[in-house]
């Protein structure tokens, strides 16, 4: 799963890397080395150009992390919907409309995951946090969904009446069979090692996208059925491990477990290895 992540690069850098247009108004998000659910985060999405009917424009917006569907009575739904299981996303009421029509990418520098003590370990053994990030320093684009929610308690012409929110899709982490499949596809040994480490770290993985998959995922076409949406989700899952094979895992200090701690020191690796 993805419960905390890092996004420390400037909006302008994301615009350049993602191919998005410059925002019409200035977007300011301070660097955040400990992004938690319900925080404001950047999202990348595409919209159809109304005038042309065929062209699209890629945009960056700021959204609340934790999807709030239009039918929700209040924001509390979002605190439980910061991740969406890809296996059931086309069926769950919270996500099934968004996956057909409101897909986005959530850019991150990396994310944190905690390794539980092994079975039989002493009771004093603690969970160990790891920072997972691309070895080349490029951003990760997680497959996501977005929704607009209307706050009926806010006056009609107040911009605060509308809330943009998002979620991140997750899938099963790679197992031994997936690692062997990646080997057959030509993934090198460091990449295979990364997949093995990811599989041993947690049973769920936030789903990253390569550039071709990103383009397909962001296409603003409204899909006509759950089957069509499921086929697109399957495409994301099929390439996720190859994309993740370019990541490295660094053990970091336990300070990341407290959201009051926020700074670049959180991602400094410890000397120990997974």
Secondary structure, 3 states (H helix, E strand, C coil): CCCEEEECCCHHHHHHHHCCCCCCCCCCCCCEEEEECCCEEEEEEEEECCCCCCCEEEEEEEEEECCCCCCCCCHHHHHHCCEEECCCCCCCCCCHHHHHHCEEEEEECEEEEEECCCCCCCCCCCCEEEEEEECCCCCEEEEEEEEEEECCCCCCCCHHHEEEEEEEEEEECCCHHHHHHHHHCCCCHHHHHHHHHHHHHCCEEECECCHHHHHHHHCCCCCCCHHHHHHHHHHHHHHHHHHHCCEEEEECCHHHHCCCCCCHHHHCCCCCCC
